[in-house]
Structures are given as C-alpha cells and as structure tokens.
Amino acid sequence: MQVVGLGLVAAVLAVVIRHNKPEMALFLSIAVGIIIFMALLAKVGSVLDVLKELSSRANLSMVYLGTILKIVGIAYIADFGAQICRDAGEGAVASKIEFAAKILVLVLAVPIVVAVLNSLIRIVP
Amino acid sequence: MGSDINLIFKIAGVGILVAAAHWILKSAGKEDYAFITTVGGVAVVLAWVIYQLGSLFEQVKSVFKLF
C-alpha cells in the first residue's frame, strides 16, 4: 500500500519535472527505487533467516546456501542498476551490467558444478 | 518510510526550483549563471542519491552476505 502510494506520488512529480529538468527526474526515479528496495529488504532478510534455519535443521551445508544467497544478491543489485540505466536511455550500458552480473553468477556457481560432477564421477566409475 | 518520502519531495522541490531559477536567469540574459545553477542543483541531488545508494548497497551486502 505504502509502496504503491510512494510510486504514484513519485511518478506525478517526475512527470512534472521532466518537462524542464530530465536529469532531476532520473534522480527522482533512482531515489524511489532505493526507498522501495530498502523497505522490502528487511522483509527479505527475515525470509532468509527462516530459510537458513530450515537448512541448518536439514543438515545442508552452509556453503551451498551462501552461494545461492550471493547469486540472488548479485542479481538484485545488477537488475536495479540495469533498470536505472535503461530508464536513462542507456540501453547499451544496461546490457553490459547484466552481462557482468551473468559472468559473476557463473563464477560463483563453478564450485557447485564441480561438486555435482565429482559426485557423478564417484557414482559412475 | 516516513522520513524517506521527504527525500522524494526534496528532490522534486530542488528540481522545480532549479528549473525556475534557470528560466529566470536565462530570460535575464545570464546564460552562464543559469548553467552554474543547474550544475549546482544536480550536484546537491546527486550527493543525496549517492548517499542513499551507498546505504542500500551496504544493506544488500549484509542481508545476502556478499563478500
């Protein structure tokens, strides 16, 4: 509810400003994104706490869950930055940011892939 | 959330103010002052937004345990 109200207010203000100062409208949209993100991040944190507790109860290794959380965090930040760049009309920079995020996720996922392949080799002699 | 919406109104207010100042200075024939006003407003708002962006990244880092 609050998020929707904030978004509507910010959209109206951005439309008012965009006539004269497009760069201020860009700052406005960045600020709205940050505020909504921060409001939701606390709730995401509580969900992650529950997830961690469940994984420790299931005797899962924290390495795998930590990797997954890192991947989700990278995806969030990269998506945020890419959307702002696309908003500013810089589609090329946005796709570069997404490319970098994909590479970083791939780097983080390599240990898990290696572990899967190791267990596969052990099963299939 | 309550204090955060103040930032939105502050940015919008600075934007409108700078636009008005730009227009007045331009119609008074002081083109370079108008440009300096615009740059100053953008710098002020950029400082606020960068500060907020930094705190957002810190929070994401602590929630997802990045690095």
N, CA and C atoms of all chains as a GROMACS GRO file, in nm:
protein
  576
    1MET      N    1   0.083  -0.121   0.000
    1MET     CA    2   0.000   0.000   0.000
    1MET      C    3   0.087   0.126   0.000
    2GLN      N    4   0.179   0.131   0.097
    2GLN     CA    5   0.270   0.246   0.104
    2GLN      C    6   0.355   0.255  -0.022
    3VAL      N    7   0.397   0.137  -0.071
    3VAL     CA    8   0.484   0.136  -0.189
    3VAL      C    9   0.411   0.191  -0.310
    4VAL      N   10   0.282   0.150  -0.322
    4VAL     CA   11   0.204   0.198  -0.436
    4VAL      C   12   0.184   0.348  -0.428
    5GLY      N   13   0.152   0.398  -0.306
    5GLY     CA   14   0.134   0.543  -0.290
    5GLY      C   15   0.261   0.619  -0.323
    6LEU      N   16   0.374   0.568  -0.271
    6LEU     CA   17   0.503   0.633  -0.298
    6LEU      C   18   0.530   0.636  -0.447
    7GLY      N   19   0.505   0.523  -0.514
    7GLY     CA   20   0.531   0.518  -0.657
    7GLY      C   21   0.446   0.616  -0.734
    8LEU      N   22   0.317   0.627  -0.696
    8LEU     CA   23   0.229   0.720  -0.768
    8LEU      C   24   0.273   0.864  -0.749
    9VAL      N   25   0.305   0.899  -0.621
    9VAL     CA   26   0.350   1.036  -0.594
    9VAL      C   27   0.475   1.068  -0.674
   10ALA      N   28   0.569   0.973  -0.672
   10ALA     CA   29   0.695   0.997  -0.742
   10ALA      C   30   0.673   1.007  -0.892
   11ALA      N   31   0.579   0.927  -0.946
   11ALA     CA   32   0.554   0.933  -1.090
   11ALA      C   33   0.499   1.069  -1.129
   12VAL      N   34   0.405   1.120  -1.046
   12VAL     CA   35   0.349   1.252  -1.077
   12VAL      C   36   0.457   1.359  -1.073
   13LEU      N   37   0.541   1.355  -0.965
   13LEU     CA   38   0.647   1.455  -0.954
   13LEU      C   39   0.745   1.445  -1.070
   14ALA      N   40   0.776   1.321  -1.110
   14ALA     CA   41   0.873   1.304  -1.219
   14ALA      C   42   0.818   1.358  -1.349
   15VAL      N   43   0.688   1.337  -1.372
   15VAL     CA   44   0.628   1.391  -1.494
   15VAL      C   45   0.633   1.543  -1.493
   16VAL      N   46   0.607   1.602  -1.373
   16VAL     CA   47   0.612   1.749  -1.363
   16VAL      C   48   0.752   1.800  -1.394
   17ILE      N   49   0.853   1.732  -1.337
   17ILE     CA   50   0.990   1.783  -1.352
   17ILE      C   51   1.044   1.757  -1.491
   18ARG      N   52   1.002   1.645  -1.552
   18ARG     CA   53   1.069   1.602  -1.676
   18ARG      C   54   1.061   1.706  -1.787
   19HIS      N   55   0.958   1.793  -1.782
   19HIS     CA   56   0.946   1.896  -1.885
   19HIS      C   57   1.070   1.984  -1.890
   20ASN      N   58   1.116   2.024  -1.769
   20ASN     CA   59   1.225   2.121  -1.764
   20ASN      C   60   1.359   2.057  -1.737
   21LYS      N   61   1.362   1.962  -1.642
   21LYS     CA   62   1.490   1.906  -1.599
   21LYS      C   63   1.484   1.754  -1.603
   22PRO      N   64   1.517   1.695  -1.716
   22PRO     CA   65   1.511   1.548  -1.725
   22PRO      C   66   1.606   1.480  -1.628
   23GLU      N   67   1.722   1.543  -1.596
   23GLU     CA   68   1.818   1.476  -1.509
   23GLU      C   69   1.764   1.465  -1.366
   24MET      N   70   1.686   1.567  -1.323
   24MET     CA   71   1.626   1.558  -1.190
   24MET      C   72   1.522   1.446  -1.185
   25ALA      N   73   1.450   1.426  -1.296
   25ALA     CA   74   1.353   1.316  -1.299
   25ALA      C   75   1.424   1.183  -1.285
   26LEU      N   76   1.543   1.173  -1.345
   26LEU     CA   77   1.621   1.049  -1.331
   26LEU      C   78   1.661   1.027  -1.186
   27PHE      N   79   1.709   1.135  -1.118
   27PHE     CA   80   1.745   1.121  -0.977
   27PHE      C   81   1.625   1.079  -0.894
   28LEU      N   82   1.508   1.137  -0.928
   28LEU     CA   83   1.386   1.104  -0.855
   28LEU      C   84   1.355   0.955  -0.868
   29SER      N   85   1.368   0.903  -0.990
   29SER     CA   86   1.334   0.762  -1.008
   29SER      C   87   1.436   0.673  -0.937
   30ILE      N   88   1.563   0.716  -0.936
   30ILE     CA   89   1.663   0.637  -0.862
   30ILE      C   90   1.628   0.634  -0.714
   31ALA      N   91   1.592   0.752  -0.658
   31ALA     CA   92   1.561   0.759  -0.515
   31ALA      C   93   1.440   0.673  -0.481
   32VAL      N   94   1.338   0.675  -0.568
   32VAL     CA   95   1.221   0.591  -0.540
   32VAL      C   96   1.259   0.445  -0.541
   33GLY      N   97   1.342   0.407  -0.639
   33GLY     CA   98   1.386   0.268  -0.643
   33GLY      C   99   1.458   0.228  -0.516
   34ILE      N  100   1.547   0.316  -0.469
   34ILE     CA  101   1.623   0.286  -0.348
   34ILE      C  102   1.530   0.270  -0.229
   35ILE      N  103   1.432   0.362  -0.216
   35ILE     CA  104   1.346   0.360  -0.098
   35ILE      C  105   1.261   0.233  -0.097
   36ILE      N  106   1.202   0.199  -0.213
   36ILE     CA  107   1.118   0.079  -0.217
   36ILE      C  108   1.202  -0.045  -0.189
   37PHE      N  109   1.322  -0.047  -0.246
   37PHE     CA  110   1.412  -0.160  -0.227
   37PHE      C  111   1.444  -0.177  -0.079
   38MET      N  112   1.475  -0.064  -0.010
   38MET     CA  113   1.514  -0.074   0.130
   38MET      C  114   1.397  -0.116   0.216
   39ALA      N  115   1.275  -0.070   0.177
   39ALA     CA  116   1.158  -0.110   0.256
   39ALA      C  117   1.136  -0.260   0.247
   40LEU      N  118   1.166  -0.317   0.130
   40LEU     CA  119   1.141  -0.460   0.113
   40LEU      C  120   1.257  -0.546   0.162
   41LEU      N  121   1.376  -0.486   0.172
   41LEU     CA  122   1.493  -0.565   0.204
   41LEU      C  123   1.485  -0.624   0.345
   42ALA      N  124   1.424  -0.549   0.440
   42ALA     CA  125   1.411  -0.601   0.576
   42ALA      C  126   1.327  -0.728   0.576
   43LYS      N  127   1.219  -0.728   0.495
   43LYS     CA  128   1.133  -0.846   0.490
   43LYS      C  129   1.204  -0.962   0.423
   44VAL      N  130   1.280  -0.932   0.318
   44VAL     CA  131   1.359  -1.037   0.254
   44VAL      C  132   1.456  -1.098   0.353
   45GLY      N  133   1.512  -1.013   0.440
   45GLY     CA  134   1.606  -1.061   0.540
   45GLY      C  135   1.542  -1.159   0.636
   46SER      N  136   1.417  -1.131   0.679
   46SER     CA  137   1.352  -1.224   0.771
   46SER      C  138   1.323  -1.357   0.702
   47VAL      N  139   1.282  -1.350   0.572
   47VAL     CA  140   1.259  -1.474   0.498
   47VAL      C  141   1.388  -1.555   0.488
   48LEU      N  142   1.499  -1.484   0.464
   48LEU     CA  143   1.628  -1.554   0.452
   48LEU      C  144   1.668  -1.618   0.584
   49ASP      N  145   1.634  -1.552   0.696
   49ASP     CA  146   1.665  -1.612   0.826
   49ASP      C  147   1.592  -1.744   0.843
   50VAL      N  148   1.462  -1.745   0.804
   50VAL     CA  149   1.385  -1.870   0.813
   50VAL      C  150   1.449  -1.976   0.725
   51LEU      N  151   1.490  -1.936   0.605
   51LEU     CA  152   1.550  -2.030   0.511
   51LEU      C  153   1.678  -2.090   0.569
   52LYS      N  154   1.759  -2.002   0.634
   52LYS     CA  155   1.885  -2.051   0.692
   52LYS      C  156   1.857  -2.149   0.805
   53GLU      N  157   1.755  -2.117   0.887
   53GLU     CA  158   1.724  -2.205   0.998
   53GLU      C  159   1.678  -2.341   0.947
   54LEU      N  160   1.594  -2.340   0.840
   54LEU     CA  161   1.548  -2.466   0.781
   54LEU      C  162   1.666  -2.546   0.727
   55SER      N  163   1.760  -2.478   0.662
   55SER     CA  164   1.872  -2.551   0.602
   55SER      C  165   1.961  -2.610   0.710
   56SER      N  166   1.975  -2.538   0.823
   56SER     CA  167   2.058  -2.594   0.929
   56SER      C  168   1.987  -2.713   0.994
   57ARG      N  169   1.853  -2.710   0.995
   57ARG     CA  170   1.781  -2.823   1.051
   57ARG      C  171   1.791  -2.945   0.959
   58ALA      N  172   1.800  -2.917   0.826
   58ALA     CA  173   1.808  -3.028   0.731
   58ALA      C  174   1.952  -3.072   0.708
   59ASN      N  175   2.047  -3.020   0.789
   59ASN     CA  176   2.187  -3.057   0.778
   59ASN      C  177   2.246  -3.027   0.640
   60LEU      N  178   2.193  -2.922   0.575
   60LEU     CA  179   2.252  -2.882   0.448
   60LEU      C  180   2.379  -2.802   0.475
   61SER      N  181   2.475  -2.814   0.385
   61SER     CA  182   2.598  -2.737   0.402
   61SER      C  183   2.570  -2.589   0.378
   62MET      N  184   2.625  -2.505   0.467
   62MET     CA  185   2.601  -2.361   0.452
   62MET      C  186   2.668  -2.305   0.327
   63VAL      N  187   2.766  -2.381   0.272
   63VAL     CA  188   2.837  -2.329   0.154
   63VAL      C  189   2.740  -2.311   0.038
   64TYR      N  190   2.653  -2.412   0.020
   64TYR     CA  191   2.563  -2.406  -0.094
   64TYR      C  192   2.460  -2.295  -0.077
   65LEU      N  193   2.401  -2.286   0.044
   65LEU     CA  194   2.301  -2.181   0.067
   65LEU      C  195   2.364  -2.042   0.055
   66GLY      N  196   2.488  -2.029   0.108
   66GLY     CA  197   2.554  -1.899   0.096
   66GLY      C  198   2.577  -1.860  -0.048
   67THR      N  199   2.617  -1.960  -0.130
   67THR     CA  200   2.637  -1.931  -0.272
   67THR      C  201   2.509  -1.885  -0.338
   68ILE      N  202   2.399  -1.955  -0.304
   68ILE     CA  203   2.271  -1.919  -0.365
   68ILE      C  204   2.231  -1.778  -0.324
   69LEU      N  205   2.252  -1.746  -0.194
   69LEU     CA  206   2.215  -1.612  -0.148
   69LEU      C  207   2.298  -1.506  -0.218
   70LYS      N  208   2.430  -1.535  -0.235
   70LYS     CA  209   2.514  -1.439  -0.305
   70LYS      C  210   2.465  -1.417  -0.446
   71ILE      N  211   2.425  -1.528  -0.512
   71ILE     CA  212   2.378  -1.515  -0.650
   71ILE      C  213   2.252  -1.428  -0.655
   72VAL      N  214   2.161  -1.452  -0.558
   72VAL     CA  215   2.038  -1.372  -0.556
   72VAL      C  216   2.070  -1.224  -0.533
   73GLY      N  217   2.167  -1.198  -0.441
   73GLY     CA  218   2.204  -1.059  -0.414
   73GLY      C  219   2.263  -0.991  -0.537
   74ILE      N  220   2.354  -1.061  -0.605
   74ILE     CA  221   2.413  -1.004  -0.727
   74ILE      C  222   2.303  -0.976  -0.829
   75ALA      N  223   2.209  -1.069  -0.842
   75ALA     CA  224   2.103  -1.050  -0.941
   75ALA      C  225   2.019  -0.927  -0.907
   76TYR      N  226   1.989  -0.909  -0.777
   76TYR     CA  227   1.909  -0.793  -0.736
   76TYR      C  228   1.980  -0.663  -0.771
   77ILE      N  229   2.108  -0.652  -0.728
   77ILE     CA  230   2.181  -0.526  -0.749
   77ILE      C  231   2.198  -0.499  -0.897
   78ALA      N  232   2.232  -0.603  -0.973
   78ALA     CA  233   2.256  -0.581  -1.116
   78ALA      C  234   2.128  -0.541  -1.186
   79ASP      N  235   2.017  -0.603  -1.146
   79ASP     CA  236   1.890  -0.568  -1.208
   79ASP      C  237   1.852  -0.423  -1.179
   80PHE      N  238   1.877  -0.382  -1.052
   80PHE     CA  239   1.850  -0.244  -1.012
   80PHE      C  240   1.928  -0.146  -1.099
   81GLY      N  241   2.059  -0.170  -1.107
   81GLY     CA  242   2.142  -0.080  -1.186
   81GLY      C  243   2.105  -0.080  -1.333
   82ALA      N  244   2.076  -0.198  -1.385
   82ALA     CA  245   2.046  -0.207  -1.528
   82ALA      C  246   1.916  -0.135  -1.560
   83GLN      N  247   1.817  -0.147  -1.470
   83GLN     CA  248   1.690  -0.079  -1.497
   83GLN      C  249   1.706   0.072  -1.492
   84ILE      N  250   1.790   0.121  -1.398
   84ILE     CA  251   1.812   0.266  -1.393
   84ILE      C  252   1.879   0.313  -1.520
   85CYS      N  253   1.980   0.237  -1.566
   85CYS     CA  254   2.048   0.276  -1.690
   85CYS      C  255   1.951   0.276  -1.807
   86ARG      N  256   1.863   0.176  -1.812
   86ARG     CA  257   1.769   0.170  -1.923
   86ARG      C  258   1.670   0.286  -1.915
   87ASP      N  259   1.634   0.324  -1.790
   87ASP     CA  260   1.546   0.440  -1.770
   87ASP      C  261   1.609   0.566  -1.825
   88ALA      N  262   1.742   0.578  -1.807
   88ALA     CA  263   1.812   0.697  -1.853
   88ALA      C  264   1.839   0.692  -2.002
   89GLY      N  265   1.794   0.586  -2.068
   89GLY     CA  266   1.812   0.578  -2.212
   89GLY      C  267   1.943   0.518  -2.255
   90GLU      N  268   2.015   0.455  -2.159
   90GLU     CA  269   2.144   0.393  -2.191
   90GLU      C  270   2.128   0.242  -2.195
   91GLY      N  271   2.063   0.195  -2.298
   91GLY     CA  272   2.037   0.051  -2.307
   91GLY      C  273   2.166  -0.030  -2.319
   92ALA      N  274   2.268   0.028  -2.384
   92ALA     CA  275   2.393  -0.046  -2.403
   92ALA      C  276   2.462  -0.071  -2.269
   93VAL      N  277   2.468   0.037  -2.184
   93VAL     CA  278   2.531   0.020  -2.053
   93VAL      C  279   2.453  -0.080  -1.969
   94ALA      N  280   2.319  -0.077  -1.981
   94ALA     CA  281   2.236  -0.170  -1.904
   94ALA      C  282   2.268  -0.314  -1.943
   95SER      N  283   2.282  -0.340  -2.073
   95SER     CA  284   2.310  -0.479  -2.110
   95SER      C  285   2.451  -0.519  -2.069
   96LYS      N  286   2.545  -0.422  -2.061
   96LYS     CA  287   2.678  -0.457  -2.010
   96LYS      C  288   2.671  -0.495  -1.863
   97ILE      N  289   2.591  -0.421  -1.786
   97ILE     CA  290   2.579  -0.454  -1.644
   97ILE      C  291   2.522  -0.594  -1.629
   98GLU      N  292   2.420  -0.626  -1.709
   98GLU     CA  293   2.360  -0.759  -1.699
   98GLU      C  294   2.460  -0.866  -1.738
   99PHE      N  295   2.542  -0.836  -1.839
   99PHE     CA  296   2.645  -0.932  -1.882
   99PHE      C  297   2.744  -0.959  -1.768
  100ALA      N  298   2.788  -0.849  -1.702
  100ALA     CA  299   2.883  -0.866  -1.592
  100ALA      C  300   2.821  -0.948  -1.480
  101ALA      N  301   2.692  -0.923  -1.451
  101ALA     CA  302   2.625  -1.000  -1.345
  101ALA      C  303   2.620  -1.147  -1.381
  102LYS      N  304   2.592  -1.176  -1.509
  102LYS     CA  305   2.586  -1.316  -1.550
  102LYS      C  306   2.720  -1.384  -1.532
  103ILE      N  307   2.828  -1.313  -1.568
  103ILE     CA  308   2.961  -1.373  -1.554
  103ILE      C  309   2.992  -1.400  -1.407
  104LEU      N  310   2.957  -1.302  -1.319
  104LEU     CA  311   2.987  -1.319  -1.176
  104LEU      C  312   2.908  -1.436  -1.118
  105VAL      N  313   2.781  -1.449  -1.162
  105VAL     CA  314   2.700  -1.561  -1.114
  105VAL      C  315   2.762  -1.692  -1.160
  106LEU      N  316   2.811  -1.694  -1.283
  106LEU     CA  317   2.875  -1.815  -1.336
  106LEU      C  318   2.996  -1.852  -1.253
  107VAL      N  319   3.078  -1.749  -1.218
  107VAL     CA  320   3.197  -1.774  -1.137
  107VAL      C  321   3.159  -1.832  -1.002
  108LEU      N  322   3.051  -1.778  -0.942
  108LEU     CA  323   3.010  -1.828  -0.811
  108LEU      C  324   2.955  -1.970  -0.821
  109ALA      N  325   2.896  -2.003  -0.937
  109ALA     CA  326   2.832  -2.134  -0.949
  109ALA      C  327   2.930  -2.244  -0.982
  110VAL      N  328   3.054  -2.208  -1.019
  110VAL     CA  329   3.151  -2.310  -1.060
  110VAL      C  330   3.176  -2.414  -0.950
  111PRO      N  331   3.197  -2.374  -0.822
  111PRO     CA  332   3.220  -2.478  -0.719
  111PRO      C  333   3.106  -2.578  -0.708
  112ILE      N  334   2.982  -2.530  -0.722
  112ILE     CA  335   2.868  -2.622  -0.711
  112ILE      C  336   2.869  -2.719  -0.829
  113VAL      N  337   2.897  -2.667  -0.948
  113VAL     CA  338   2.902  -2.754  -1.066
  113VAL      C  339   3.010  -2.859  -1.049
  114VAL      N  340   3.126  -2.815  -0.995
  114VAL     CA  341   3.236  -2.910  -0.973
  114VAL      C  342   3.195  -3.017  -0.874
  115ALA      N  343   3.123  -2.977  -0.766
  115ALA     CA  344   3.079  -3.075  -0.667
  115ALA      C  345   2.984  -3.176  -0.729
  116VAL      N  346   2.891  -3.126  -0.811
  116VAL     CA  347   2.796  -3.217  -0.876
  116VAL      C  348   2.871  -3.315  -0.966
  117LEU      N  349   2.966  -3.263  -1.043
  117LEU     CA  350   3.041  -3.351  -1.134
  117LEU      C  351   3.124  -3.452  -1.056
  118ASN      N  352   3.182  -3.410  -0.941
  118ASN     CA  353   3.260  -3.502  -0.859
  118ASN      C  354   3.174  -3.617  -0.809
  119SER      N  355   3.053  -3.584  -0.758
  119SER     CA  356   2.968  -3.692  -0.707
  119SER      C  357   2.923  -3.782  -0.822
  120LEU      N  358   2.903  -3.723  -0.940
  120LEU     CA  359   2.865  -3.803  -1.056
  120LEU      C  360   2.975  -3.900  -1.092
  121ILE      N  361   3.101  -3.853  -1.088
  121ILE     CA  362   3.214  -3.941  -1.122
  121ILE      C  363   3.226  -4.053  -1.020
  122ARG      N  364   3.196  -4.017  -0.891
  122ARG     CA  365   3.207  -4.120  -0.789
  122ARG      C  366   3.100  -4.228  -0.809
  123ILE      N  367   2.979  -4.187  -0.852
  123ILE     CA  368   2.871  -4.282  -0.870
  123ILE      C  369   2.899  -4.369  -0.992
  124VAL      N  370   2.941  -4.306  -1.100
  124VAL     CA  371   2.966  -4.379  -1.225
  124VAL      C  372   3.116  -4.403  -1.237
  125PRO      N  373   3.165  -4.520  -1.210
  125PRO     CA  374   3.310  -4.543  -1.212
  125PRO      C  375   3.364  -4.556  -1.357
  126MET      N  376   1.021   0.470   0.620
  126MET     CA  377   0.938   0.509   0.506
  126MET      C  378   0.894   0.654   0.520
  127GLY      N  379   0.858   0.694   0.644
  127GLY     CA  380   0.806   0.830   0.662
  127GLY      C  381   0.911   0.936   0.632
  128SER      N  382   1.036   0.910   0.677
  128SER     CA  383   1.140   1.008   0.652
  128SER      C  384   1.194   0.994   0.509
  129ASP      N  385   1.173   0.874   0.450
  129ASP     CA  386   1.227   0.854   0.316
  129ASP      C  387   1.149   0.933   0.212
  130ILE      N  388   1.017   0.948   0.236
  130ILE     CA  389   0.938   1.018   0.134
  130ILE      C  390   0.977   1.166   0.130
  131ASN      N  391   1.035   1.214   0.244
  131ASN     CA  392   1.084   1.353   0.243
  131ASN      C  393   1.191   1.372   0.136
  132LEU      N  394   1.272   1.267   0.114
  132LEU     CA  395   1.377   1.277   0.014
  132LEU      C  396   1.318   1.298  -0.125
  133ILE      N  397   1.206   1.226  -0.152
  133ILE     CA  398   1.141   1.241  -0.282
  133ILE      C  399   1.095   1.386  -0.301
  134PHE      N  400   1.030   1.438  -0.195
  134PHE     CA  401   0.979   1.576  -0.208
  134PHE      C  402   1.094   1.675  -0.218
  135LYS      N  403   1.205   1.645  -0.146
  135LYS     CA  404   1.320   1.735  -0.154
  135LYS      C  405   1.376   1.739  -0.295
  136ILE      N  406   1.388   1.619  -0.354
  136ILE     CA  407   1.445   1.614  -0.490
  136ILE      C  408   1.353   1.686  -0.588
  137ALA      N  409   1.220   1.661  -0.574
  137ALA     CA  410   1.126   1.727  -0.665
  137ALA      C  411   1.130   1.878  -0.646
  138GLY      N  412   1.140   1.921  -0.518
  138GLY     CA  413   1.145   2.065  -0.491
  138GLY      C  414   1.268   2.129  -0.551
  139VAL      N  415   1.384   2.062  -0.532
  139VAL     CA  416   1.506   2.118  -0.590
  139VAL      C  417   1.494   2.124  -0.741
  140GLY      N  418   1.434   2.020  -0.799
  140GLY     CA  419   1.419   2.020  -0.944
  140GLY      C  420   1.336   2.136  -0.993
  141ILE      N  421   1.221   2.160  -0.927
  141ILE     CA  422   1.134   2.270  -0.970
  141ILE      C  423   1.203   2.404  -0.949
  142LEU      N  424   1.270   2.416  -0.832
  142LEU     CA  425   1.339   2.542  -0.800
  142LEU      C  426   1.448   2.573  -0.902
  143VAL      N  427   1.527   2.470  -0.932
  143VAL     CA  428   1.637   2.490  -1.027
  143VAL      C  429   1.581   2.523  -1.165
  144ALA      N  430   1.470   2.459  -1.201
  144ALA     CA  431   1.411   2.488  -1.331
  144ALA      C  432   1.365   2.633  -1.338
  145ALA      N  433   1.302   2.679  -1.225
  145ALA     CA  434   1.256   2.818  -1.222
  145ALA      C  435   1.374   2.914  -1.230
  146ALA      N  436   1.479   2.886  -1.149
  146ALA     CA  437   1.596   2.974  -1.149
  146ALA      C  438   1.661   2.977  -1.287
  147HIS      N  439   1.668   2.860  -1.348
  147HIS     CA  440   1.727   2.852  -1.482
  147HIS      C  441   1.651   2.940  -1.581
  148TRP      N  442   1.518   2.930  -1.571
  148TRP     CA  443   1.435   3.006  -1.665
  148TRP      C  444   1.451   3.156  -1.644
  149ILE      N  445   1.450   3.195  -1.512
  149ILE     CA  446   1.461   3.339  -1.481
  149ILE      C  447   1.595   3.394  -1.527
  150LEU      N  448   1.703   3.320  -1.494
  150LEU     CA  449   1.836   3.368  -1.531
  150LEU      C  450   1.853   3.371  -1.682
  151LYS      N  451   1.789   3.276  -1.748
  151LYS     CA  452   1.803   3.272  -1.893
  151LYS      C  453   1.731   3.391  -1.957
  152SER      N  454   1.612   3.420  -1.904
  152SER     CA  455   1.538   3.532  -1.962
  152SER      C  456   1.601   3.666  -1.924
  153ALA      N  457   1.682   3.666  -1.815
  153ALA     CA  458   1.754   3.788  -1.780
  153ALA      C  459   1.884   3.802  -1.859
  154GLY      N  460   1.913   3.701  -1.941
  154GLY     CA  461   2.030   3.711  -2.027
  154GLY      C  462   2.158   3.659  -1.965
  155LYS      N  463   2.151   3.594  -1.847
  155LYS     CA  464   2.272   3.543  -1.781
  155LYS      C  465   2.280   3.392  -1.804
  156GLU      N  466   2.326   3.354  -1.923
  156GLU     CA  467   2.326   3.213  -1.963
  156GLU      C  468   2.420   3.131  -1.876
  157ASP      N  469   2.541   3.186  -1.847
  157ASP     CA  470   2.639   3.106  -1.772
  157ASP      C  471   2.596   3.086  -1.627
  158TYR      N  472   2.532   3.188  -1.566
  158TYR     CA  473   2.481   3.168  -1.430
  158TYR      C  474   2.373   3.061  -1.428
  159ALA      N  475   2.289   3.060  -1.532
  159ALA     CA  476   2.185   2.959  -1.540
  159ALA      C  477   2.246   2.820  -1.545
  160PHE      N  478   2.352   2.807  -1.624
  160PHE     CA  479   2.420   2.677  -1.633
  160PHE      C  480   2.479   2.635  -1.499
  161ILE      N  481   2.541   2.734  -1.428
  161ILE     CA  482   2.602   2.702  -1.298
  161ILE      C  483   2.495   2.660  -1.199
  162THR      N  484   2.379   2.725  -1.202
  162THR     CA  485   2.269   2.687  -1.114
  162THR      C  486   2.227   2.543  -1.138
  163THR      N  487   2.214   2.508  -1.267
  163THR     CA  488   2.173   2.372  -1.299
  163THR      C  489   2.275   2.271  -1.247
  164VAL      N  490   2.404   2.302  -1.270
  164VAL     CA  491   2.508   2.208  -1.226
  164VAL      C  492   2.507   2.195  -1.074
  165GLY      N  493   2.488   2.308  -1.002
  165GLY     CA  494   2.483   2.302  -0.856
  165GLY      C  495   2.368   2.217  -0.805
  166GLY      N  496   2.250   2.238  -0.864
  166GLY     CA  497   2.134   2.157  -0.821
  166GLY      C  498   2.157   2.010  -0.845
  167VAL      N  499   2.209   1.978  -0.963
  167VAL     CA  500   2.236   1.838  -0.994
  167VAL      C  501   2.336   1.780  -0.897
  168ALA      N  502   2.439   1.857  -0.860
  168ALA     CA  503   2.541   1.807  -0.768
  168ALA      C  504   2.482   1.779  -0.630
  169VAL      N  505   2.397   1.871  -0.581
  169VAL     CA  506   2.336   1.853  -0.449
  169VAL      C  507   2.252   1.726  -0.446
  170VAL      N  508   2.164   1.712  -0.549
  170VAL     CA  509   2.076   1.596  -0.551
  170VAL      C  510   2.158   1.469  -0.570
  171LEU      N  511   2.264   1.478  -0.651
  171LEU     CA  512   2.349   1.362  -0.673
  171LEU      C  513   2.412   1.316  -0.542
  172ALA      N  514   2.453   1.412  -0.457
  172ALA     CA  515   2.511   1.376  -0.328
  172ALA      C  516   2.410   1.300  -0.242
  173TRP      N  517   2.285   1.348  -0.235
  173TRP     CA  518   2.183   1.277  -0.157
  173TRP      C  519   2.162   1.135  -0.209
  174VAL      N  520   2.146   1.128  -0.344
  174VAL     CA  521   2.112   0.998  -0.402
  174VAL      C  522   2.227   0.900  -0.386
  175ILE      N  523   2.351   0.950  -0.401
  175ILE     CA  524   2.466   0.860  -0.387
  175ILE      C  525   2.476   0.808  -0.245
  176TYR      N  526   2.447   0.897  -0.147
  176TYR     CA  527   2.450   0.854  -0.007
  176TYR      C  528   2.349   0.741   0.016
  177GLN      N  529   2.225   0.763  -0.035
  177GLN     CA  530   2.122   0.661  -0.019
  177GLN      C  531   2.162   0.532  -0.088
  178LEU      N  532   2.222   0.547  -0.208
  178LEU     CA  533   2.261   0.429  -0.285
  178LEU      C  534   2.367   0.349  -0.209
  179GLY      N  535   2.459   0.421  -0.146
  179GLY     CA  536   2.560   0.353  -0.066
  179GLY      C  537   2.500   0.274   0.048
  180SER      N  538   2.402   0.336   0.118
  180SER     CA  539   2.342   0.263   0.230
  180SER      C  540   2.262   0.144   0.180
  181LEU      N  541   2.199   0.159   0.061
  181LEU     CA  542   2.126   0.045   0.004
  181LEU      C  543   2.221  -0.070  -0.026
  182PHE      N  544   2.337  -0.038  -0.086
  182PHE     CA  545   2.430  -0.145  -0.121
  182PHE      C  546   2.485  -0.211   0.004
  183GLU      N  547   2.511  -0.130   0.109
  183GLU     CA  548   2.559  -0.188   0.235
  183GLU      C  549   2.456  -0.285   0.290
  184GLN      N  550   2.327  -0.244   0.282
  184GLN     CA  551   2.222  -0.331   0.338
  184GLN      C  552   2.210  -0.460   0.259
  185VAL      N  553   2.216  -0.448   0.125
  185VAL     CA  554   2.209  -0.569   0.043
  185VAL      C  555   2.326  -0.661   0.075
  186LYS      N  556   2.445  -0.599   0.093
  186LYS     CA  557   2.563  -0.680   0.125
  186LYS      C  558   2.545  -0.754   0.256
  187SER      N  559   2.487  -0.685   0.356
  187SER     CA  560   2.473  -0.751   0.486
  187SER      C  561   2.362  -0.855   0.483
  188VAL      N  562   2.254  -0.831   0.405
  188VAL     CA  563   2.145  -0.928   0.403
  188VAL      C  564   2.189  -1.054   0.331
  189PHE      N  565   2.254  -1.038   0.216
  189PHE     CA  566   2.289  -1.155   0.136
  189PHE      C  567   2.430  -1.205   0.164
  190LYS      N  568   2.500  -1.142   0.260
  190LYS     CA  569   2.635  -1.185   0.297
  190LYS      C  570   2.728  -1.191   0.175
  191LEU      N  571   2.723  -1.085   0.094
  191LEU     CA  572   2.814  -1.077  -0.020
  191LEU      C  573   2.952  -1.037   0.029
  192PHE      N  574   3.053  -1.098  -0.025
  192PHE     CA  575   3.194  -1.068   0.003
  192PHE      C  576   3.232  -1.089   0.149
   0.00000   0.00000   0.00000
